Amino acid sequence: MSTQATTPDGLMTLKVLLPFQVFVETAGVSRIVAETVEGYVGLLPRRLDCVAALAPGILIYETAAEGERYVAVDEGVMVKAGSMVLVSVRRALMGRDLAALHVAVEQAFLSVDEQEKRVRSVMAKLESGFLKRFAGFEHD
């Protein structure tokens, strides 16, 4: 006997959440494929509940009405609880052209991560310089 709740049609509901809005909310989802930090994971309606850390990549979902849909997602978290699948990411882009979305992931998400690394490096240097000067005041 399963304790999982399912929708009346036995399918899943997918919500893609951004920091300040619901990006996608779709019922009647028959399958989801997402890229995690450890590889790809596929979700079907009767799969056990799970949590996965997402890597920047393409999330694929399928419905009877729309067919296969593609969403480029930044890193985030995916949670499956019963028939509800919640994906929480910083940024997302929807598209029908898979090749264009791959380019968008590489240019938008991965390049921004490189910029964030440079900013963090500069901030670390500023902080260490401040701490050295502060320690110098303490000895005077």
LINGINOR-V503721 format. One record per run of one state. SS is the DSSP state (h for helix, s for strand, l for the rest). FROM is the first residue (numbers start at 0). LEN is the number of residues. Records with the same first field share a line. If there is no record, write none. Layout:
BEGIN
SS=FROM-LEN  FROM-LEN
END
This chain:
BEGIN
l=0-11  18-2  36-2  44-5  54-2  63-3  73-2  81-2  89-2  95-2  139-1
s=11-7  20-16  38-6  49-5  56-7  66-7  75-6  83-6  91-4
h=97-42
END
